[in-house]
Amino acid sequence: MASTLLIRNATIVDPSSRHNGKERDVLIRNGVIESIKAKITATKVKEIDVKGACLSPGWLDVGVH
């Protein structure tokens, strides 16, 4: 069964991305980013509005024991 998540109004923090520093919607289908746009229209998806929050590539804490 496909699972789809739409994250709305996230501020993208990724210096290697053309979206860096911009507020964007992010559509994720089956764990893979399918689309990043200023406004995404989608139906039958779980939506989360994260206005004021940042979204960045994964982090790793190498100091964890």
mmCIF file of the N, C-alpha and C atoms, coordinates in Angstrom:
data_MODEL
# 
_entry.id   MODEL 
# 
loop_
_atom_site.group_PDB 
_atom_site.id 
_atom_site.type_symbol 
_atom_site.label_atom_id 
_atom_site.label_alt_id 
_atom_site.label_comp_id 
_atom_site.label_asym_id 
_atom_site.label_entity_id 
_atom_site.label_seq_id 
_atom_site.pdbx_PDB_ins_code 
_atom_site.Cartn_x 
_atom_site.Cartn_y 
_atom_site.Cartn_z 
_atom_site.occupancy 
_atom_site.B_iso_or_equiv 
_atom_site.pdbx_formal_charge 
_atom_site.auth_seq_id 
_atom_site.auth_comp_id 
_atom_site.auth_asym_id 
_atom_site.auth_atom_id 
_atom_site.pdbx_PDB_model_num 
ATOM 1   N N  . MET A 1 1  ? 0.844  -1.185 0.000  1.00 0.00 ? 1  MET A N  1 
ATOM 2   C CA . MET A 1 1  ? 0.000  0.000  0.000  1.00 0.00 ? 1  MET A CA 1 
ATOM 3   C C  . MET A 1 1  ? 0.887  1.244  0.000  1.00 0.00 ? 1  MET A C  1 
ATOM 4   N N  . ALA A 1 2  ? 0.628  2.140  -0.899 1.00 0.00 ? 2  ALA A N  1 
ATOM 5   C CA . ALA A 1 2  ? 1.415  3.376  -1.015 1.00 0.00 ? 2  ALA A CA 1 
ATOM 6   C C  . ALA A 1 2  ? 1.077  4.327  0.123  1.00 0.00 ? 2  ALA A C  1 
ATOM 7   N N  . SER A 1 3  ? 2.112  4.924  0.703  1.00 0.00 ? 3  SER A N  1 
ATOM 8   C CA . SER A 1 3  ? 1.869  5.962  1.699  1.00 0.00 ? 3  SER A CA 1 
ATOM 9   C C  . SER A 1 3  ? 2.456  7.263  1.176  1.00 0.00 ? 3  SER A C  1 
ATOM 10  N N  . THR A 1 4  ? 1.648  8.326  1.288  1.00 0.00 ? 4  THR A N  1 
ATOM 11  C CA . THR A 1 4  ? 2.060  9.616  0.759  1.00 0.00 ? 4  THR A CA 1 
ATOM 12  C C  . THR A 1 4  ? 1.905  10.675 1.829  1.00 0.00 ? 4  THR A C  1 
ATOM 13  N N  . LEU A 1 5  ? 2.933  11.511 1.961  1.00 0.00 ? 5  LEU A N  1 
ATOM 14  C CA . LEU A 1 5  ? 2.961  12.575 2.953  1.00 0.00 ? 5  LEU A CA 1 
ATOM 15  C C  . LEU A 1 5  ? 3.263  13.890 2.258  1.00 0.00 ? 5  LEU A C  1 
ATOM 16  N N  . LEU A 1 6  ? 2.509  14.923 2.598  1.00 0.00 ? 6  LEU A N  1 
ATOM 17  C CA . LEU A 1 6  ? 2.754  16.257 2.067  1.00 0.00 ? 6  LEU A CA 1 
ATOM 18  C C  . LEU A 1 6  ? 3.133  17.171 3.228  1.00 0.00 ? 6  LEU A C  1 
ATOM 19  N N  . ILE A 1 7  ? 4.377  17.617 3.234  1.00 0.00 ? 7  ILE A N  1 
ATOM 20  C CA . ILE A 1 7  ? 4.858  18.547 4.251  1.00 0.00 ? 7  ILE A CA 1 
ATOM 21  C C  . ILE A 1 7  ? 4.705  19.948 3.671  1.00 0.00 ? 7  ILE A C  1 
ATOM 22  N N  . ARG A 1 8  ? 3.937  20.779 4.348  1.00 0.00 ? 8  ARG A N  1 
ATOM 23  C CA . ARG A 1 8  ? 3.663  22.127 3.854  1.00 0.00 ? 8  ARG A CA 1 
ATOM 24  C C  . ARG A 1 8  ? 4.488  23.180 4.591  1.00 0.00 ? 8  ARG A C  1 
ATOM 25  N N  . ASN A 1 9  ? 4.922  24.199 3.861  1.00 0.00 ? 9  ASN A N  1 
ATOM 26  C CA . ASN A 1 9  ? 5.542  25.406 4.415  1.00 0.00 ? 9  ASN A CA 1 
ATOM 27  C C  . ASN A 1 9  ? 6.842  25.172 5.174  1.00 0.00 ? 9  ASN A C  1 
ATOM 28  N N  . ALA A 1 10 ? 7.636  24.222 4.747  1.00 0.00 ? 10 ALA A N  1 
ATOM 29  C CA . ALA A 1 10 ? 8.929  23.952 5.390  1.00 0.00 ? 10 ALA A CA 1 
ATOM 30  C C  . ALA A 1 10 ? 9.986  24.881 4.813  1.00 0.00 ? 10 ALA A C  1 
ATOM 31  N N  . THR A 1 11 ? 10.837 25.431 5.677  1.00 0.00 ? 11 THR A N  1 
ATOM 32  C CA . THR A 1 11 ? 11.981 26.204 5.205  1.00 0.00 ? 11 THR A CA 1 
ATOM 33  C C  . THR A 1 11 ? 13.116 25.219 4.935  1.00 0.00 ? 11 THR A C  1 
ATOM 34  N N  . ILE A 1 12 ? 13.555 25.159 3.687  1.00 0.00 ? 12 ILE A N  1 
ATOM 35  C CA . ILE A 1 12 ? 14.579 24.203 3.281  1.00 0.00 ? 12 ILE A CA 1 
ATOM 36  C C  . ILE A 1 12 ? 15.967 24.720 3.681  1.00 0.00 ? 12 ILE A C  1 
ATOM 37  N N  . VAL A 1 13 ? 16.739 23.855 4.356  1.00 0.00 ? 13 VAL A N  1 
ATOM 38  C CA . VAL A 1 13 ? 18.102 24.197 4.754  1.00 0.00 ? 13 VAL A CA 1 
ATOM 39  C C  . VAL A 1 13 ? 19.032 23.149 4.138  1.00 0.00 ? 13 VAL A C  1 
ATOM 40  N N  . ASP A 1 14 ? 19.558 23.490 2.962  1.00 0.00 ? 14 ASP A N  1 
ATOM 41  C CA . ASP A 1 14 ? 20.474 22.610 2.244  1.00 0.00 ? 14 ASP A CA 1 
ATOM 42  C C  . ASP A 1 14 ? 21.235 23.461 1.234  1.00 0.00 ? 14 ASP A C  1 
ATOM 43  N N  . PRO A 1 15 ? 22.459 23.895 1.587  1.00 0.00 ? 15 PRO A N  1 
ATOM 44  C CA . PRO A 1 15 ? 23.236 24.767 0.706  1.00 0.00 ? 15 PRO A CA 1 
ATOM 45  C C  . PRO A 1 15 ? 23.454 24.213 -0.701 1.00 0.00 ? 15 PRO A C  1 
ATOM 46  N N  . SER A 1 16 ? 23.333 22.907 -0.887 1.00 0.00 ? 16 SER A N  1 
ATOM 47  C CA . SER A 1 16 ? 23.536 22.324 -2.209 1.00 0.00 ? 16 SER A CA 1 
ATOM 48  C C  . SER A 1 16 ? 22.248 22.306 -3.048 1.00 0.00 ? 16 SER A C  1 
ATOM 49  N N  . SER A 1 17 ? 21.153 22.808 -2.478 1.00 0.00 ? 17 SER A N  1 
ATOM 50  C CA . SER A 1 17 ? 19.869 22.790 -3.174 1.00 0.00 ? 17 SER A CA 1 
ATOM 51  C C  . SER A 1 17 ? 19.466 24.178 -3.658 1.00 0.00 ? 17 SER A C  1 
ATOM 52  N N  . ARG A 1 18 ? 18.791 24.235 -4.792 1.00 0.00 ? 18 ARG A N  1 
ATOM 53  C CA . ARG A 1 18 ? 18.282 25.519 -5.286 1.00 0.00 ? 18 ARG A CA 1 
ATOM 54  C C  . ARG A 1 18 ? 17.119 26.024 -4.428 1.00 0.00 ? 18 ARG A C  1 
ATOM 55  N N  . HIS A 1 19 ? 16.613 25.178 -3.530 1.00 0.00 ? 19 HIS A N  1 
ATOM 56  C CA . HIS A 1 19 ? 15.517 25.551 -2.637 1.00 0.00 ? 19 HIS A CA 1 
ATOM 57  C C  . HIS A 1 19 ? 16.023 26.109 -1.299 1.00 0.00 ? 19 HIS A C  1 
ATOM 58  N N  . ASN A 1 20 ? 17.325 26.115 -1.099 1.00 0.00 ? 20 ASN A N  1 
ATOM 59  C CA . ASN A 1 20 ? 17.904 26.539 0.177  1.00 0.00 ? 20 ASN A CA 1 
ATOM 60  C C  . ASN A 1 20 ? 17.376 27.908 0.615  1.00 0.00 ? 20 ASN A C  1 
ATOM 61  N N  . GLY A 1 21 ? 16.888 27.965 1.855  1.00 0.00 ? 21 GLY A N  1 
ATOM 62  C CA . GLY A 1 21 ? 16.404 29.211 2.445  1.00 0.00 ? 21 GLY A CA 1 
ATOM 63  C C  . GLY A 1 21 ? 14.999 29.596 2.027  1.00 0.00 ? 21 GLY A C  1 
ATOM 64  N N  . LYS A 1 22 ? 14.359 28.783 1.205  1.00 0.00 ? 22 LYS A N  1 
ATOM 65  C CA . LYS A 1 22 ? 13.012 29.101 0.719  1.00 0.00 ? 22 LYS A CA 1 
ATOM 66  C C  . LYS A 1 22 ? 11.975 28.233 1.420  1.00 0.00 ? 22 LYS A C  1 
ATOM 67  N N  . GLU A 1 23 ? 10.767 28.768 1.533  1.00 0.00 ? 23 GLU A N  1 
ATOM 68  C CA . GLU A 1 23 ? 9.652  28.013 2.106  1.00 0.00 ? 23 GLU A CA 1 
ATOM 69  C C  . GLU A 1 23 ? 9.011  27.197 0.986  1.00 0.00 ? 23 GLU A C  1 
ATOM 70  N N  . ARG A 1 24 ? 8.929  25.887 1.179  1.00 0.00 ? 24 ARG A N  1 
ATOM 71  C CA . ARG A 1 24 ? 8.442  24.988 0.135  1.00 0.00 ? 24 ARG A CA 1 
ATOM 72  C C  . ARG A 1 24 ? 7.523  23.906 0.705  1.00 0.00 ? 24 ARG A C  1 
ATOM 73  N N  . ASP A 1 25 ? 6.712  23.322 -0.179 1.00 0.00 ? 25 ASP A N  1 
ATOM 74  C CA . ASP A 1 25 ? 5.959  22.112 0.109  1.00 0.00 ? 25 ASP A CA 1 
ATOM 75  C C  . ASP A 1 25 ? 6.784  20.944 -0.404 1.00 0.00 ? 25 ASP A C  1 
ATOM 76  N N  . VAL A 1 26 ? 6.748  19.822 0.319  1.00 0.00 ? 26 VAL A N  1 
ATOM 77  C CA . VAL A 1 26 ? 7.520  18.644 -0.067 1.00 0.00 ? 26 VAL A CA 1 
ATOM 78  C C  . VAL A 1 26 ? 6.580  17.438 -0.079 1.00 0.00 ? 26 VAL A C  1 
ATOM 79  N N  . LEU A 1 27 ? 6.498  16.770 -1.226 1.00 0.00 ? 27 LEU A N  1 
ATOM 80  C CA . LEU A 1 27 ? 5.662  15.587 -1.379 1.00 0.00 ? 27 LEU A CA 1 
ATOM 81  C C  . LEU A 1 27 ? 6.548  14.350 -1.302 1.00 0.00 ? 27 LEU A C  1 
ATOM 82  N N  . ILE A 1 28 ? 6.223  13.447 -0.367 1.00 0.00 ? 28 ILE A N  1 
ATOM 83  C CA . ILE A 1 28 ? 6.997  12.228 -0.149 1.00 0.00 ? 28 ILE A CA 1 
ATOM 84  C C  . ILE A 1 28 ? 6.088  11.029 -0.378 1.00 0.00 ? 28 ILE A C  1 
ATOM 85  N N  . ARG A 1 29 ? 6.480  10.166 -1.306 1.00 0.00 ? 29 ARG A N  1 
ATOM 86  C CA . ARG A 1 29 ? 5.697  8.963  -1.616 1.00 0.00 ? 29 ARG A CA 1 
ATOM 87  C C  . ARG A 1 29 ? 6.571  7.743  -1.381 1.00 0.00 ? 29 ARG A C  1 
ATOM 88  N N  . ASN A 1 30 ? 6.099  6.847  -0.539 1.00 0.00 ? 30 ASN A N  1 
ATOM 89  C CA . ASN A 1 30 ? 6.832  5.618  -0.197 1.00 0.00 ? 30 ASN A CA 1 
ATOM 90  C C  . ASN A 1 30 ? 8.254  5.898  0.273  1.00 0.00 ? 30 ASN A C  1 
ATOM 91  N N  . GLY A 1 31 ? 8.424  6.963  1.049  1.00 0.00 ? 31 GLY A N  1 
ATOM 92  C CA . GLY A 1 31 ? 9.717  7.281  1.635  1.00 0.00 ? 31 GLY A CA 1 
ATOM 93  C C  . GLY A 1 31 ? 10.688 8.003  0.714  1.00 0.00 ? 31 GLY A C  1 
ATOM 94  N N  . VAL A 1 32 ? 10.245 8.376  -0.485 1.00 0.00 ? 32 VAL A N  1 
ATOM 95  C CA . VAL A 1 32 ? 11.101 9.041  -1.453 1.00 0.00 ? 32 VAL A CA 1 
ATOM 96  C C  . VAL A 1 32 ? 10.516 10.413 -1.796 1.00 0.00 ? 32 VAL A C  1 
ATOM 97  N N  . ILE A 1 33 ? 11.352 11.447 -1.769 1.00 0.00 ? 33 ILE A N  1 
ATOM 98  C CA . ILE A 1 33 ? 10.878 12.782 -2.138 1.00 0.00 ? 33 ILE A CA 1 
ATOM 99  C C  . ILE A 1 33 ? 10.521 12.768 -3.613 1.00 0.00 ? 33 ILE A C  1 
ATOM 100 N N  . GLU A 1 34 ? 9.264  13.085 -3.893 1.00 0.00 ? 34 GLU A N  1 
ATOM 101 C CA . GLU A 1 34 ? 8.780  13.081 -5.269 1.00 0.00 ? 34 GLU A CA 1 
ATOM 102 C C  . GLU A 1 34 ? 8.765  14.487 -5.863 1.00 0.00 ? 34 GLU A C  1 
ATOM 103 N N  . SER A 1 35 ? 8.506  15.498 -5.015 1.00 0.00 ? 35 SER A N  1 
ATOM 104 C CA . SER A 1 35 ? 8.400  16.853 -5.530 1.00 0.00 ? 35 SER A CA 1 
ATOM 105 C C  . SER A 1 35 ? 8.663  17.876 -4.433 1.00 0.00 ? 35 SER A C  1 
ATOM 106 N N  . ILE A 1 36 ? 9.331  18.965 -4.801 1.00 0.00 ? 36 ILE A N  1 
ATOM 107 C CA . ILE A 1 36 ? 9.537  20.114 -3.923 1.00 0.00 ? 36 ILE A CA 1 
ATOM 108 C C  . ILE A 1 36 ? 9.136  21.339 -4.729 1.00 0.00 ? 36 ILE A C  1 
ATOM 109 N N  . LYS A 1 37 ? 8.097  22.035 -4.277 1.00 0.00 ? 37 LYS A N  1 
ATOM 110 C CA . LYS A 1 37 ? 7.592  23.199 -5.003 1.00 0.00 ? 37 LYS A CA 1 
ATOM 111 C C  . LYS A 1 37 ? 7.069  24.233 -4.012 1.00 0.00 ? 37 LYS A C  1 
ATOM 112 N N  . ALA A 1 38 ? 6.866  25.450 -4.518 1.00 0.00 ? 38 ALA A N  1 
ATOM 113 C CA . ALA A 1 38 ? 6.306  26.513 -3.688 1.00 0.00 ? 38 ALA A CA 1 
ATOM 114 C C  . ALA A 1 38 ? 4.909  26.146 -3.196 1.00 0.00 ? 38 ALA A C  1 
ATOM 115 N N  . LYS A 1 39 ? 4.121  25.491 -4.039 1.00 0.00 ? 39 LYS A N  1 
ATOM 116 C CA . LYS A 1 39 ? 2.770  25.069 -3.672 1.00 0.00 ? 39 LYS A CA 1 
ATOM 117 C C  . LYS A 1 39 ? 2.452  23.775 -4.403 1.00 0.00 ? 39 LYS A C  1 
ATOM 118 N N  . ILE A 1 40 ? 2.112  22.733 -3.642 1.00 0.00 ? 40 ILE A N  1 
ATOM 119 C CA . ILE A 1 40 ? 1.743  21.447 -4.227 1.00 0.00 ? 40 ILE A CA 1 
ATOM 120 C C  . ILE A 1 40 ? 0.281  21.187 -3.924 1.00 0.00 ? 40 ILE A C  1 
ATOM 121 N N  . THR A 1 41 ? -0.461 20.805 -4.956 1.00 0.00 ? 41 THR A N  1 
ATOM 122 C CA . THR A 1 41 ? -1.853 20.421 -4.776 1.00 0.00 ? 41 THR A CA 1 
ATOM 123 C C  . THR A 1 41 ? -1.934 18.903 -4.908 1.00 0.00 ? 41 THR A C  1 
ATOM 124 N N  . ALA A 1 42 ? -2.433 18.249 -3.870 1.00 0.00 ? 42 ALA A N  1 
ATOM 125 C CA . ALA A 1 42 ? -2.539 16.792 -3.890 1.00 0.00 ? 42 ALA A CA 1 
ATOM 126 C C  . ALA A 1 42 ? -3.787 16.376 -3.112 1.00 0.00 ? 42 ALA A C  1 
ATOM 127 N N  . THR A 1 43 ? -4.360 15.266 -3.499 1.00 0.00 ? 43 THR A N  1 
ATOM 128 C CA . THR A 1 43 ? -5.527 14.735 -2.803 1.00 0.00 ? 43 THR A CA 1 
ATOM 129 C C  . THR A 1 43 ? -5.174 13.379 -2.207 1.00 0.00 ? 43 THR A C  1 
ATOM 130 N N  . LYS A 1 44 ? -5.918 12.996 -1.203 1.00 0.00 ? 44 LYS A N  1 
ATOM 131 C CA . LYS A 1 44 ? -5.751 11.697 -0.541 1.00 0.00 ? 44 LYS A CA 1 
ATOM 132 C C  . LYS A 1 44 ? -4.332 11.485 -0.027 1.00 0.00 ? 44 LYS A C  1 
ATOM 133 N N  . VAL A 1 45 ? -3.782 12.519 0.615  1.00 0.00 ? 45 VAL A N  1 
ATOM 134 C CA . VAL A 1 45 ? -2.463 12.427 1.232  1.00 0.00 ? 45 VAL A CA 1 
ATOM 135 C C  . VAL A 1 45 ? -2.556 12.917 2.670  1.00 0.00 ? 45 VAL A C  1 
ATOM 136 N N  . LYS A 1 46 ? -1.659 12.469 3.498  1.00 0.00 ? 46 LYS A N  1 
ATOM 137 C CA . LYS A 1 46 ? -1.563 13.003 4.856  1.00 0.00 ? 46 LYS A CA 1 
ATOM 138 C C  . LYS A 1 46 ? -0.778 14.300 4.772  1.00 0.00 ? 46 LYS A C  1 
ATOM 139 N N  . GLU A 1 47 ? -1.340 15.385 5.298  1.00 0.00 ? 47 GLU A N  1 
ATOM 140 C CA . GLU A 1 47 ? -0.677 16.688 5.252  1.00 0.00 ? 47 GLU A CA 1 
ATOM 141 C C  . GLU A 1 47 ? -0.229 17.114 6.640  1.00 0.00 ? 47 GLU A C  1 
ATOM 142 N N  . ILE A 1 48 ? 0.964  17.695 6.699  1.00 0.00 ? 48 ILE A N  1 
ATOM 143 C CA . ILE A 1 48 ? 1.490  18.264 7.940  1.00 0.00 ? 48 ILE A CA 1 
ATOM 144 C C  . ILE A 1 48 ? 1.977  19.671 7.616  1.00 0.00 ? 48 ILE A C  1 
ATOM 145 N N  . ASP A 1 49 ? 1.440  20.668 8.305  1.00 0.00 ? 49 ASP A N  1 
ATOM 146 C CA . ASP A 1 49 ? 1.896  22.052 8.117  1.00 0.00 ? 49 ASP A CA 1 
ATOM 147 C C  . ASP A 1 49 ? 2.971  22.326 9.156  1.00 0.00 ? 49 ASP A C  1 
ATOM 148 N N  . VAL A 1 50 ? 4.179  22.630 8.689  1.00 0.00 ? 50 VAL A N  1 
ATOM 149 C CA . VAL A 1 50 ? 5.313  22.829 9.588  1.00 0.00 ? 50 VAL A CA 1 
ATOM 150 C C  . VAL A 1 50 ? 5.808  24.275 9.553  1.00 0.00 ? 50 VAL A C  1 
ATOM 151 N N  . LYS A 1 51 ? 4.916  25.209 9.262  1.00 0.00 ? 51 LYS A N  1 
ATOM 152 C CA . LYS A 1 51 ? 5.267  26.634 9.170  1.00 0.00 ? 51 LYS A CA 1 
ATOM 153 C C  . LYS A 1 51 ? 6.193  27.025 10.320 1.00 0.00 ? 51 LYS A C  1 
ATOM 154 N N  . GLY A 1 52 ? 7.332  27.636 9.976  1.00 0.00 ? 52 GLY A N  1 
ATOM 155 C CA . GLY A 1 52 ? 8.299  28.069 10.980 1.00 0.00 ? 52 GLY A CA 1 
ATOM 156 C C  . GLY A 1 52 ? 9.364  27.029 11.297 1.00 0.00 ? 52 GLY A C  1 
ATOM 157 N N  . ALA A 1 53 ? 9.214  25.815 10.752 1.00 0.00 ? 53 ALA A N  1 
ATOM 158 C CA . ALA A 1 53 ? 10.199 24.764 11.003 1.00 0.00 ? 53 ALA A CA 1 
ATOM 159 C C  . ALA A 1 53 ? 11.125 24.620 9.790  1.00 0.00 ? 53 ALA A C  1 
ATOM 160 N N  . CYS A 1 54 ? 12.299 24.056 10.036 1.00 0.00 ? 54 CYS A N  1 
ATOM 161 C CA . CYS A 1 54 ? 13.292 23.843 8.969  1.00 0.00 ? 54 CYS A CA 1 
ATOM 162 C C  . CYS A 1 54 ? 13.329 22.371 8.585  1.00 0.00 ? 54 CYS A C  1 
ATOM 163 N N  . LEU A 1 55 ? 13.624 22.133 7.328  1.00 0.00 ? 55 LEU A N  1 
ATOM 164 C CA . LEU A 1 55 ? 13.753 20.777 6.806  1.00 0.00 ? 55 LEU A CA 1 
ATOM 165 C C  . LEU A 1 55 ? 15.113 20.675 6.123  1.00 0.00 ? 55 LEU A C  1 
ATOM 166 N N  . SER A 1 56 ? 15.901 19.668 6.519  1.00 0.00 ? 56 SER A N  1 
ATOM 167 C CA . SER A 1 56 ? 17.249 19.527 5.968  1.00 0.00 ? 56 SER A CA 1 
ATOM 168 C C  . SER A 1 56 ? 17.560 18.047 5.735  1.00 0.00 ? 56 SER A C  1 
ATOM 169 N N  . PRO A 1 57 ? 18.649 17.776 5.009  1.00 0.00 ? 57 PRO A N  1 
ATOM 170 C CA . PRO A 1 57 ? 19.062 16.375 4.842  1.00 0.00 ? 57 PRO A CA 1 
ATOM 171 C C  . PRO A 1 57 ? 19.348 15.747 6.208  1.00 0.00 ? 57 PRO A C  1 
ATOM 172 N N  . GLY A 1 58 ? 19.395 14.416 6.250  1.00 0.00 ? 58 GLY A N  1 
ATOM 173 C CA . GLY A 1 58 ? 19.605 13.674 7.482  1.00 0.00 ? 58 GLY A CA 1 
ATOM 174 C C  . GLY A 1 58 ? 20.832 14.080 8.270  1.00 0.00 ? 58 GLY A C  1 
ATOM 175 N N  . TRP A 1 59 ? 20.747 13.928 9.561  1.00 0.00 ? 59 TRP A N  1 
ATOM 176 C CA . TRP A 1 59 ? 21.839 14.265 10.476 1.00 0.00 ? 59 TRP A CA 1 
ATOM 177 C C  . TRP A 1 59 ? 22.339 12.989 11.114 1.00 0.00 ? 59 TRP A C  1 
ATOM 178 N N  . LEU A 1 60 ? 23.584 12.990 11.510 1.00 0.00 ? 60 LEU A N  1 
ATOM 179 C CA . LEU A 1 60 ? 24.185 11.831 12.152 1.00 0.00 ? 60 LEU A CA 1 
ATOM 180 C C  . LEU A 1 60 ? 25.000 12.318 13.328 1.00 0.00 ? 60 LEU A C  1 
ATOM 181 N N  . ASP A 1 61 ? 24.760 11.740 14.495 1.00 0.00 ? 61 ASP A N  1 
ATOM 182 C CA . ASP A 1 61 ? 25.509 12.094 15.699 1.00 0.00 ? 61 ASP A CA 1 
ATOM 183 C C  . ASP A 1 61 ? 26.606 11.054 15.907 1.00 0.00 ? 61 ASP A C  1 
ATOM 184 N N  . VAL A 1 62 ? 27.820 11.371 15.494 1.00 0.00 ? 62 VAL A N  1 
ATOM 185 C CA . VAL A 1 62 ? 28.920 10.400 15.601 1.00 0.00 ? 62 VAL A CA 1 
ATOM 186 C C  . VAL A 1 62 ? 29.431 10.254 17.036 1.00 0.00 ? 62 VAL A C  1 
ATOM 187 N N  . GLY A 1 63 ? 28.935 11.083 17.942 1.00 0.00 ? 63 GLY A N  1 
ATOM 188 C CA . GLY A 1 63 ? 29.362 11.003 19.336 1.00 0.00 ? 63 GLY A CA 1 
ATOM 189 C C  . GLY A 1 63 ? 28.467 10.104 20.194 1.00 0.00 ? 63 GLY A C  1 
ATOM 190 N N  . VAL A 1 64 ? 27.478 9.484  19.601 1.00 0.00 ? 64 VAL A N  1 
ATOM 191 C CA . VAL A 1 64 ? 26.549 8.624  20.339 1.00 0.00 ? 64 VAL A CA 1 
ATOM 192 C C  . VAL A 1 64 ? 27.235 7.302  20.687 1.00 0.00 ? 64 VAL A C  1 
ATOM 193 N N  . HIS A 1 65 ? 27.028 6.859  21.910 1.00 0.00 ? 65 HIS A N  1 
ATOM 194 C CA . HIS A 1 65 ? 27.610 5.575  22.346 1.00 0.00 ? 65 HIS A CA 1 
ATOM 195 C C  . HIS A 1 65 ? 26.524 4.636  22.771 1.00 0.00 ? 65 HIS A C  1 
# 
